[in-house]
Amino acid sequence: MALRHCAVAVAALLTIPSLVSGFYLPGAAPKDYQDGDKVLVHVNRLNPLMNAVDSKIKSMINYDYYNPSFHFCTPHEGVKRQSESLGSILFGDRIFNSPYDITMLKNETCKSLCKSPVPAEDAKFINERIREDQAINWLVDGLPAAEMKQDEKTGEVFYDIGFNLGNDEDPEFQEIPALYNHYDILIKYHTNDNKNYRIVGVLVWPRSFDNSRESTPTCSSSSSALVLSETRDNDFWYTYSVAWAPSDTPWATRWDNYLHIFDQRIHWFSLTNSIVIVVFLCFMVSMILLRTVNRDISRYNAMDLSEDVQEDFGWKLVHGEVFRTPRWPIALSVLVGNGSQLVTMFGITLVFALAGFLSPSNRGSLATVMIIFWTFSGSISGYVATRIYLSLGGQDWQRSVFFTATVLPTFIFIFMFLINLFLIGSESAGAVPFGTILVILLLWVLISVPLTIIGGIMGKRHGTISHPVRVNQIPRQIPPGPSYLKPHWASLLGGILPFGAAFVELYFTLASLFASRAYYAFGFVSLTSMVVVLTTATVSILFSYFILCAEEYRWQWRSFLVGGGSAAWLFLYGIYYWATQLRLDSFSSTVVYFGYLFLLTVLNFLCTASIGFIASYWAVRRLYSAIRID
């Protein structure tokens, strides 16, 4: 039976690769332009890019485009905030109008934007941001402005979102960087009738011209680069040029150049190894359940009970203790309930992503959908927590529901509030506004909490989960067990395989979170997630069986910890990523990175630990329901 279940699961994994190649991301409704129509340019926050020299990120702090210290040109009608989704705001987007005057199919050469006075103290601020590799982000018809780059391994050309604020990579600018004050803009369009045009690509090549002494900027290539003095005031021009180019890329696939997947062979190699691990683990569990356990069950059931010489041994010895109430049952049930809610949220989000409902054109849609699904999954956490709490021998189920609805959200809110204080102190655009915090609190209080209560009531009505054996009145003594089954060692050992299954995708996920790289390979993510779920479940079942064979009946917390053991490896890998891929000079950036890493670790722990506990609970019930107890 177990082997058949594993075979079905592996077969399901093998059918999903077709979704990877056939995945289509629809965007918002296309907008048609006619010759002479005005094309709006919106500006977004500045964020650090990966350094081209050593491929390291130097900061975790984003900045508003219209931060007064940058002295960028502002629109004549004034700066106006653009409407954004909840997820877009949480991810640090701060979108405003801009002074750029671009007309459809009209080329422009060295068009002046404004003359910008920069005091010495602000010049120092700008130079520091250039050294952090801060990048400017624009949006044109929903597409981000990008630089054209080439993948060194595959030779494919792709668009890297954003372009640098300045240049500190050339030898002459390593001491004092040069500021880019001229932008060559290339906008690609597609048309079928030479009447209606659709924008399918936006490329920017920034350049630096020292035009501080010019009354009218000339954008001469013979001009020296603009280097801001940190000892005196500076005064220079911002300019731009616009060129239009036809493209064969249809509007429906215009995001393909932006969503570049680096070296797909690595992804496939990782997935192949992960699937091999799953098959191996399923085989091990099947051998245990089909051979060892069945053999034991047959021996126990065939045993002549009239003979006193026959004695129970192994896992059957603890049949009267295996369902004894563990320590802190309310804590265990609350954690499993919250983990189930998170697993539900991630699962539904991945289904929507694979179906093509999450488009990069809808900025922040991923975060928005995750928050909505988490809010409406409150009933899942209430139901699971209540049923498990009652099944573990708990009585005060209302208390369990209260903690399920409040403990994790309160912890996350306090934690994010502290991180937000560091972001506010650093004048970061990533600081969450008070209005957004209020909206999230209302979603929690008005929707999530009532749904958790409803789920708890439903769990109470369904009652406890039936156990196949009774619990003895007097607990038996636990003999000393092997060291590798101690909770901390078992958690670390049990977490290696699930972490190894997700290792490659984890790198790209961290790069997407901290290096601002677009990553929409939901097919790979879904495959990896399924492999991690199967690996976590089978590893937890194996360790629970070993624990019971060692006559250690306190399997509940141990299966929970073994299931969440991959979180410890995730945190250690985050430290390795910080040491090898980041070069954070400021204290605020370091605090922000490790704060987000710790939060990510906690959420990962809750998800995988809940999967491990539920899988082990199912396996233990099946195991003891198959033997005869007199």
C-alpha positions in Angstrom: 0.0 0.0 0.0 2.7 2.5 1.0 4.8 1.6 -2.1 1.7 2.2 -4.3 1.2 5.6 -2.7 4.8 6.5 -3.3 4.7 5.4 -6.9 1.6 7.5 -7.5 3.3 10.5 -5.9 6.4 10.1 -7.9 4.4 9.6 -11.1 2.6 12.9 -10.3 5.9 14.6 -10.0 7.1 13.3 -13.3 4.0 14.6 -15.1 4.5 18.2 -14.0 7.6 19.1 -16.1 5.2 19.7 -19.0 3.8 22.6 -17.0 7.3 24.1 -16.8 7.7 24.5 -20.5 4.1 25.3 -21.1 3.8 27.9 -18.4 2.2 31.1 -19.7 2.0 34.4 -17.9 -0.9 36.6 -19.0 -0.6 40.2 -18.2 -3.1 43.0 -17.9 -5.1 44.1 -20.9 -2.9 45.4 -23.7 -2.9 49.1 -24.4 -2.7 50.2 -28.0 -0.9 53.5 -28.9 -1.3 55.5 -32.0 1.4 57.7 -33.6 1.8 60.8 -31.5 0.2 59.5 -28.3 1.9 60.4 -25.0 3.7 57.5 -23.3 3.8 57.8 -19.5 7.0 57.0 -17.6 6.6 56.2 -13.9 9.5 56.0 -11.5 9.9 53.5 -8.8 12.2 53.1 -5.8 15.9 52.6 -6.0 17.2 49.2 -5.0 20.7 47.6 -4.8 21.8 45.4 -7.7 24.3 42.6 -7.7 27.7 44.0 -8.3 29.1 43.2 -11.8 32.7 42.7 -10.6 32.3 40.4 -7.6 28.6 39.5 -7.9 27.8 40.6 -4.4 25.0 42.7 -2.9 26.1 45.7 -0.8 22.9 46.9 0.8 19.4 45.8 1.9 18.1 49.4 1.9 15.8 50.8 -0.8 15.2 54.5 -1.4 12.4 56.6 -2.7 13.1 58.0 -6.2 12.1 61.5 -5.0 14.2 61.4 -1.8 15.3 65.0 -1.4 19.0 64.0 -1.2 19.0 62.7 -4.8 17.8 65.9 -6.4 16.2 64.1 -9.3 14.0 66.3 -11.6 10.4 66.5 -10.6 7.3 67.0 -12.8 6.0 70.5 -13.4 2.5 69.4 -12.1 4.1 68.1 -8.9 4.9 64.6 -7.6 1.9 62.3 -7.5 1.7 58.9 -6.0 0.4 56.1 -8.2 -2.1 53.5 -6.9 -0.5 50.2 -5.8 -1.6 46.9 -4.6 -1.1 45.7 -1.0 1.6 43.3 -2.0 3.4 45.9 -4.1 3.6 48.2 -1.1 4.9 45.4 1.1 7.6 44.5 -1.4 8.8 48.1 -1.3 7.4 49.6 -4.5 6.9 53.4 -4.4 5.6 54.4 -7.8 5.3 58.1 -8.8 4.8 60.1 -12.0 7.9 61.6 -13.8 8.9 64.6 -15.9 9.9 62.5 -18.9 8.0 63.6 -22.0 7.9 60.7 -24.5 5.7 60.6 -27.5 4.9 57.4 -29.5 7.3 56.9 -32.5 9.0 60.3 -31.9 12.7 60.1 -31.5 14.5 62.6 -29.2 18.1 63.5 -29.0 19.8 65.1 -25.9 16.5 66.5 -24.5 17.1 68.5 -21.3 15.1 67.5 -18.3 16.2 70.1 -15.7 19.3 71.6 -14.1 19.9 70.0 -10.7 21.8 71.8 -7.8 23.3 69.2 -5.5 24.9 70.5 -2.2 28.2 68.9 -1.0 26.5 66.9 1.8 24.0 65.4 -0.7 26.8 64.7 -3.1 28.3 62.5 -0.5 25.0 60.7 0.0 24.7 60.1 -3.8 28.2 58.8 -4.0 27.6 56.4 -1.2 24.5 55.1 -3.0 26.5 54.6 -6.2 29.0 52.6 -4.2 26.1 50.4 -2.9 25.2 49.7 -6.6 21.8 51.3 -6.2 19.7 51.0 -9.4 17.0 53.2 -10.8 13.7 51.6 -11.7 11.3 53.0 -14.3 8.0 51.6 -15.6 6.7 52.2 -19.1 3.4 50.7 -20.0 3.8 48.3 -17.1 7.2 47.1 -18.3 10.3 47.8 -16.2 13.2 49.7 -17.8 16.2 47.3 -18.1 19.7 46.9 -19.3 20.4 44.4 -22.0 22.8 41.6 -20.8 24.0 38.3 -22.0 24.1 35.0 -20.1 27.7 34.0 -20.0 26.9 30.3 -19.9 24.2 30.0 -22.5 24.8 33.1 -24.6 21.2 34.1 -24.3 20.3 37.8 -24.3 18.0 38.9 -21.5 16.8 42.1 -19.9 18.2 42.8 -16.4 15.6 45.0 -14.6 16.9 48.4 -13.5 20.0 50.4 -14.4 22.8 51.7 -12.2 22.7 55.1 -10.6 26.4 55.7 -11.3 29.7 54.0 -12.1 32.2 52.9 -9.5 33.6 49.9 -11.4 36.0 51.6 -13.8 39.5 52.1 -12.3 39.2 55.9 -12.6 36.0 56.0 -10.6 36.8 53.6 -7.7 37.8 56.5 -5.4 35.1 58.9 -6.4 32.3 57.4 -8.5 30.7 59.1 -11.6 27.0 59.9 -11.6 24.9 58.9 -14.7 23.0 62.1 -15.7 22.0 61.1 -19.3 19.8 58.2 -20.4 19.6 56.7 -23.8 16.2 55.1 -24.0 15.2 52.5 -26.6 11.6 51.5 -26.6 10.6 48.4 -28.7 7.1 48.2 -30.2 5.1 45.6 -32.1 2.4 46.3 -34.6 0.2 44.2 -37.0 -1.4 47.0 -39.0 1.0 50.0 -38.8 -1.7 51.9 -37.0 -1.9 50.4 -33.5 1.3 49.9 -31.6 2.1 48.0 -28.4 5.2 48.4 -26.3 7.1 45.2 -25.8 10.4 46.3 -24.4 12.2 49.2 -22.6 16.0 49.4 -22.6 18.1 52.1 -21.0 21.8 52.8 -21.4 22.9 55.4 -18.7 25.9 57.6 -19.4 27.7 60.3 -17.6 28.5 63.8 -19.0 30.0 66.7 -17.1 27.8 69.5 -18.5 28.0 71.7 -15.4 29.5 74.5 -17.4 27.1 74.4 -20.3 24.2 76.7 -20.6 22.5 74.2 -22.9 23.5 70.6 -22.7 25.1 69.0 -25.8 25.6 65.4 -24.7 28.9 65.3 -26.4 30.7 62.0 -26.2 34.0 63.9 -25.8 32.8 65.3 -22.4 34.4 64.0 -19.3 32.3 62.0 -16.8 30.3 63.8 -14.1 32.0 63.4 -10.7 30.2 65.1 -7.8 32.4 67.0 -5.4 31.9 66.3 -1.8 33.5 69.6 -0.7 31.5 72.1 -2.8 28.1 72.5 -4.3 27.4 70.9 -7.7 25.2 72.1 -10.6 24.6 70.0 -13.7 21.9 69.0 -16.3 19.8 65.8 -16.5 19.2 64.8 -20.2 17.8 61.9 -22.1 17.4 60.6 -25.6 14.6 58.4 -27.0 14.7 56.0 -29.9 11.9 53.6 -31.2 12.5 50.3 -32.8 10.1 47.7 -34.2 10.1 44.2 -32.7 8.8 40.8 -33.8 8.0 40.0 -30.1 4.2 39.9 -29.7 2.7 41.6 -26.7 1.7 38.3 -25.1 5.3 37.2 -24.7 7.0 40.5 -24.0 7.9 39.4 -20.4 10.0 36.5 -21.7 13.1 38.6 -22.0 12.8 39.8 -18.5 12.0 36.5 -16.8 15.3 34.8 -17.7 16.0 31.5 -16.0 19.8 31.1 -15.4 21.1 27.8 -16.5 18.0 25.6 -16.6 20.2 22.5 -16.6 21.0 23.2 -12.9 17.3 23.2 -12.1 16.7 19.9 -14.0 19.7 18.3 -12.4 18.6 19.3 -9.0 15.0 18.1 -9.6 16.3 14.8 -10.9 18.4 14.2 -7.8 15.5 15.2 -5.6 13.2 12.8 -7.2 15.8 10.0 -6.8 15.9 10.9 -3.1 12.1 10.7 -2.9 12.1 7.3 -4.6 14.8 6.0 -2.3 13.0 7.2 0.8 9.6 5.8 -0.4 11.4 2.5 -1.0 12.8 2.5 2.5 9.5 3.3 4.1 7.8 0.7 2.0 10.3 -1.9 3.1 9.8 -1.0 6.7 6.0 -1.1 6.5 5.7 -4.0 4.1 8.4 -6.3 5.5 9.5 -5.4 8.9 6.2 -4.1 10.3 4.1 -6.8 8.6 6.5 -9.5 10.0 6.2 -8.1 13.5 2.4 -7.8 13.2 2.1 -11.4 12.0 4.3 -12.6 14.9 2.4 -10.6 17.4 -1.0 -11.6 16.1 0.0 -15.3 15.9 1.4 -15.3 19.3 0.0 -17.9 21.8 -1.0 -15.6 24.7 -1.4 -18.5 27.0 2.4 -19.0 27.0 4.0 -16.8 29.6 7.4 -17.1 27.9 6.1 -14.9 25.0 6.9 -11.3 25.6 6.4 -8.2 23.6 9.4 -6.4 22.3 10.3 -3.4 20.1 7.6 -0.9 19.2 4.7 -3.1 20.5 6.1 -2.8 24.0 4.9 0.9 24.1 1.4 0.3 22.7 0.0 1.4 26.0 2.0 4.7 26.0 2.2 5.7 22.4 -0.9 7.9 22.6 -0.2 9.3 26.0 -0.7 13.1 26.2 2.7 14.8 25.5 4.0 17.8 27.3 2.5 21.1 26.4 -0.2 19.7 24.1 -1.7 23.2 23.5 1.6 24.5 22.2 2.0 21.5 19.8 -1.6 21.8 18.5 -1.3 25.6 18.0 2.0 25.3 16.1 0.6 22.5 13.9 -2.5 24.5 13.2 -0.5 27.5 12.2 1.8 25.4 10.1 -1.2 23.8 8.3 -2.5 27.3 7.5 0.8 28.3 6.0 1.0 25.1 4.0 -2.5 25.7 2.6 -1.6 29.2 1.7 1.5 28.2 -0.2 -0.2 25.3 -1.9 -3.1 27.4 -3.2 -0.8 30.2 -4.3 1.3 27.7 -6.3 -1.8 26.4 -8.0 -2.9 29.9 -9.0 0.7 30.6 -10.2 0.8 27.5 -12.3 -2.6 28.4 -13.8 -1.2 31.7 -14.9 -3.2 34.0 -12.6 -0.1 35.7 -11.2 1.5 38.0 -13.7 4.6 40.2 -13.3 2.6 42.9 -15.0 0.4 43.0 -11.8 3.1 44.2 -9.5 2.9 42.7 -6.0 0.2 40.2 -7.1 2.2 37.3 -5.5 2.4 38.9 -2.1 -1.2 40.1 -2.3 -2.6 36.7 -3.2 -0.5 35.1 -0.4 -1.9 37.5 2.2 -5.5 36.9 1.0 -5.1 33.1 1.0 -3.5 33.2 4.5 -6.4 35.3 5.8 -9.1 33.0 4.4 -7.2 29.9 5.5 -7.8 30.8 9.2 -10.5 28.1 9.4 -7.9 25.5 8.5 -5.7 26.4 11.4 -8.6 26.5 13.8 -9.9 23.1 12.7 -6.6 21.3 12.7 -5.4 22.8 16.0 -8.7 22.0 17.8 -8.9 18.4 16.6 -5.2 17.7 17.4 -5.5 19.4 20.8 -8.6 17.3 21.7 -7.0 14.1 20.4 -3.9 14.7 22.5 -6.0 14.8 25.6 -6.6 18.6 25.9 -9.8 19.9 27.4 -9.8 23.7 27.1 -10.3 23.9 23.3 -11.4 27.6 23.4 -8.0 28.5 24.8 -6.4 26.5 22.0 -8.4 28.4 19.4 -7.5 31.8 21.0 -3.8 31.0 20.9 -4.0 29.7 17.3 -5.6 32.9 16.1 -3.3 35.3 18.0 0.2 33.9 18.8 1.8 33.6 15.3 0.3 36.8 13.8 1.3 38.8 17.0 4.8 37.4 16.8 5.1 38.3 13.1 3.6 41.8 13.7 6.0 42.6 16.5 9.0 41.2 14.6 8.1 43.2 11.4 7.5 46.3 13.5 11.0 46.1 14.8 12.5 45.6 11.3 10.3 48.5 10.2 11.9 50.8 12.8 15.4 50.1 11.3 14.0 50.8 7.8 12.5 54.0 8.9 15.7 55.0 10.6 17.6 54.4 7.3 15.0 56.4 5.3 14.3 53.3 3.3 11.4 53.0 0.8 10.9 49.5 2.1 9.4 50.8 5.4 5.8 49.8 5.5 3.4 52.8 5.8 1.0 53.0 8.7 -2.0 52.7 6.5 -0.8 49.4 5.0 -0.1 48.1 8.5 -3.7 49.1 9.5 -5.1 47.3 6.5 -3.3 44.1 7.4 -4.5 44.3 11.0 -8.1 44.7 9.8 -7.8 41.7 7.6 -6.5 39.7 10.6 -9.0 40.9 13.1 -12.1 41.0 10.9 -11.6 38.0 8.7 -8.8 35.6 9.9 -9.7 35.6 13.6 -13.5 34.8 13.0 -12.6 32.1 10.5 -10.2 30.6 13.0 -13.0 30.5 15.6 -15.4 28.9 13.1 -12.8 26.3 12.2 -12.3 25.6 15.9 -16.0 25.1 16.4 -16.1 22.7 13.4 -13.1 20.8 14.9 -14.9 20.5 18.2 -18.0 19.1 16.5 -15.9 16.5 14.7 -14.4 15.5 18.0 -11.1 13.6 18.7 -9.2 11.4 16.3 -9.8 7.8 17.2 -6.8 5.9 18.6 -6.5 2.1 18.0 -5.1 1.3 21.5 -5.8 2.5 25.0 -3.3 4.4 27.2 -2.1 2.7 30.4 -2.7 4.4 33.7 0.9 4.2 34.8 3.6 5.3 32.3 6.4 2.9 31.7 10.0 3.7 32.2 11.9 4.8 29.1 15.3 3.0 28.6 18.3 5.0 27.3 18.3 5.3 23.6 20.9 5.9 20.9 22.3 9.4 20.7 21.3 9.9 17.1 17.6 9.7 18.3 18.0 12.6 20.7 15.8 15.5 19.6 18.5 17.9 18.5 20.6 15.3 16.6 17.5 13.7 15.0 16.3 17.1 13.9 19.6 17.9 12.2 19.9 14.5 10.6 16.3 14.5 9.5 16.5 17.9 7.9 19.4 17.1 5.6 17.4 15.4 2.9 14.5 17.9 2.6 17.0 20.7 2.6 19.1 19.0 -0.1 16.0 18.5 -2.2 15.4 22.3 -2.2 19.0 23.5 -2.2 19.3 24.8 -5.8 15.9 26.5 -5.9 16.6 28.1 -2.5 19.6 29.9 -4.0 17.4 31.5 -6.7 14.7 32.3 -4.1 17.1 34.2 -1.9 18.5 36.0 -5.0 14.9 37.0 -5.9 14.2 38.2 -2.3 17.5 40.0 -1.6 19.0 40.7 -5.1 15.8 42.0 -6.7 15.9 39.5 -9.5 12.6 38.5 -11.1 11.9 34.8 -10.6 8.7 33.3 -12.0 9.8 29.7 -12.5 6.7 28.4 -10.7 7.0 25.0 -12.4 10.3 24.4 -10.8 9.2 25.7 -7.5 6.1 23.5 -7.5 8.1 20.4 -8.3 10.6 21.2 -5.6 7.8 21.9 -3.0 6.2 18.5 -3.7 9.6 16.8 -3.4 10.2 18.6 -0.1 6.7 17.6 1.3 7.2 13.9 0.4 10.8 13.9 1.7 9.8 15.5 5.0 6.9 13.1 5.5 8.9 10.0 4.8 11.9 11.1 6.9 9.6 11.9 9.9 7.9 8.5 9.6 11.2 6.7 9.5 12.5 8.5 12.6 9.2 8.0 14.4 9.5 4.3 13.7 13.1 4.2 15.0 12.1 6.1 18.1 9.2 3.6 18.9 11.5 0.7 18.3 13.9 2.2 20.9 10.9 2.0 23.3 10.7 5.8 23.4 7.0 6.6 23.2 7.3 10.4 23.2 7.2 10.7 19.5 4.9 13.7 19.1 7.3 16.5 19.7 10.1 14.6 18.2 8.3 14.0 14.9 7.4 17.7 14.9 11.1 18.7 15.4 12.4 16.2 12.9 10.0 17.5 10.3 11.2 21.0 10.9 14.9 20.1 10.9 15.4 21.5 7.4 14.8 25.0 8.9 18.1 24.8 10.8 20.0 24.0 7.6 18.1 26.8 5.9 19.3 29.3 8.5 22.9 28.0 8.2 22.7 28.3 4.4 21.4 31.9 4.9 24.6 32.6 6.9 26.7 31.1 4.1 24.8 33.2 1.5 25.5 36.3 3.6 29.2 35.5 3.8 29.6 34.6 0.1 27.0 36.6 -1.8 26.6 39.8 0.3 28.9 42.6 1.3 26.7 44.6 3.7 28.6 47.5 5.1 25.9 49.1 7.2 24.5 47.8 10.5 20.9 48.4 9.3 21.3 46.3 6.2 22.8 43.4 8.3 19.9 43.6 10.8 17.3 43.7 8.0 18.9 40.7 6.2 19.1 38.5 9.3 15.7 39.6 10.4 14.1 38.5 7.2 16.2 35.3 7.2 15.0 34.5 10.7 11.4 35.1 9.8 11.8 32.9 6.7 13.3 30.2 8.8 10.5 30.3 11.3 7.8 30.0 8.6 9.7 27.2 6.9 10.0 25.4 10.3 6.3 25.7 11.0 5.4 24.3 7.5 7.7 21.4 7.4 7.3 20.5 11.1 3.5 20.3 10.7 3.9 18.1 7.7 6.3 15.8 9.7 3.9 15.6 12.7 0.8 14.9 10.6 2.6 12.3 8.5 3.9 10.5 11.7 0.5 10.7 13.4 -1.1 9.0 10.4 1.7 6.3 10.3 1.6 5.6 14.0 -2.2 5.2 14.0 -2.0 2.8 11.0 0.8 0.9 12.7 -1.0 0.2 15.9 -4.4 -0.4 14.3 -2.9 -3.4 12.5 -2.0 -5.4 15.6 -4.1 -7.3 18.1 -4.0 -5.9 21.6 -5.7 -8.0 24.4 
